[in-house]
Amino acid sequence: MAENDVVFVGSKPVMNYVLAVVTQFHNGAKDVRIMARGQAISRAVDVAEVSRSRFLADVTVKSISISTEVLNTERGETNVSAIEIVLGK
């Protein structure tokens, strides 16, 4: 999987990320990773589901992995939840 086959989900509207996922598949990607941290996790799930159900009928969820990442902030180390959803043909 190439580095550019990753969509990092943040605070933009869901459809912005759906367009990125659909574009990756139309450009020939076999798999696309959707990654998010913290409060963007629910948005990442929405991106995967909207992409699959409305635009990419032949794509399935290959794997979902969750983890905790340690971030260094002004107040010290903070644990942040993260998710990675892999969609593939």
C-alpha positions in Angstrom: 0.0 0.0 0.0 1.4 3.3 -1.0 1.8 6.3 1.4 -0.7 8.3 -0.7 -3.4 5.7 -0.2 -4.0 7.1 3.3 -6.8 9.5 4.2 -6.3 11.3 7.5 -9.7 12.3 8.9 -9.9 15.6 10.9 -12.5 18.3 11.4 -13.7 18.9 7.8 -17.1 17.7 6.6 -17.5 14.0 6.0 -18.1 14.4 2.3 -14.6 16.0 1.8 -13.0 12.8 3.1 -15.4 10.6 1.1 -14.4 12.4 -2.1 -10.7 11.7 -1.2 -11.4 8.0 -0.6 -13.4 7.7 -3.9 -10.7 9.5 -5.8 -8.0 7.1 -4.4 -10.0 4.1 -5.7 -10.6 5.7 -9.1 -6.9 6.4 -9.4 -6.2 2.7 -9.2 -5.6 2.1 -5.4 -6.4 -1.5 -4.3 -6.7 -0.5 -0.6 -7.2 2.8 1.1 -6.5 3.4 4.8 -8.7 5.8 6.7 -7.0 7.0 9.9 -8.3 9.2 12.7 -7.5 10.2 16.3 -9.7 11.3 19.2 -13.0 13.0 18.4 -12.5 12.4 14.6 -13.0 8.6 15.1 -16.7 8.7 14.6 -16.2 10.9 11.5 -13.8 8.2 10.1 -16.4 5.5 10.6 -19.0 7.7 8.8 -16.5 8.2 5.9 -16.0 4.5 5.5 -19.7 3.7 5.6 -20.8 6.5 3.2 -18.0 5.6 0.8 -19.0 1.9 0.8 -22.8 2.3 0.7 -23.2 5.3 -1.7 -20.2 5.4 -4.0 -18.2 2.2 -4.0 -20.4 -0.9 -4.0 -17.5 -3.3 -4.8 -15.4 -2.2 -1.8 -15.4 -4.0 1.6 -13.9 -3.3 5.0 -10.8 -5.4 5.1 -9.7 -4.5 8.7 -10.3 -2.2 11.6 -7.6 -1.6 14.2 -7.7 0.6 17.3 -4.9 1.8 19.3 -3.8 4.4 21.9 -1.2 7.0 20.9 0.8 9.1 23.4 1.1 12.7 22.4 3.4 15.3 24.1 1.4 18.4 24.9 2.1 21.5 27.0 0.7 19.7 30.0 2.8 16.6 29.5 1.9 13.3 27.9 -1.7 12.6 26.9 -3.2 9.3 25.6 -5.3 9.7 22.5 -7.4 6.9 20.9 -6.8 6.1 17.2 -8.5 4.0 14.6 -7.4 2.7 11.2 -10.0 1.4 8.8 -8.7 -0.4 5.6 -11.1 -0.5 2.7 -10.3 -2.7 -0.3 -11.6 -4.2 -3.5 
